[in-house]
Amino acid sequence: MNAKNSVKAKILKAVAKSAVKIDANSTSCIILWQPKAPASLKKFSKVDNDK
């Protein structure tokens, strides 16, 4: 491995490490919010939800 590849590898490692830290310490609204299913989809359910 020559010097250019070594520098590129170090930069890529630093970028990847910072991206992982940011992703690991953040949440997404997709995880916290689930839209309510329309009533017309109830006919496709295999579970009896008429309680």
N, C-alpha and C positions, 0 to 999 in steps of 0.2 A: 504494500500500500504506500503510495507516495504522499507527499505533504498536502497536496490539494485534496485528495480523497480523505485524508485524516481530518482536515479542517471541516470539510463538508459533513463528515460523519458526526463530528462534535456538535456542529450547528443543528443538524437534524435531530440529534439526541436531545439537545436542549429544547428545541421547539416541541418535540413529541412529549417530553416530560412536563412542560408547562401546560400543554393542551390537556393532558390527562389530569393534572391538578385542577384546572378550571372545570373540567367536566365532572370530576368526582365531587367537587364542592358546590355544585349547583343543582337545582331541581328544574323540572320542566312542568309547564302547565298541563301538558297532556297527561301526565301521571296523576295530577290532582283533580282533573275535571273530566267527567264522562257525560256526554249528552244523553238526554232522556230519549228512549226509543219511541217512535210513533206507535200509536195504538193499533194501526193497521198491520204491524209486524207480529202482533200477538198470535195470529192464526198460524204462523210458522213455528211456534214454540212447541217443543216436545214435553215441556214441563207444565203441569196444571198450576197456573198462577191466579186462580179465581178466588183467592182467600179474602 
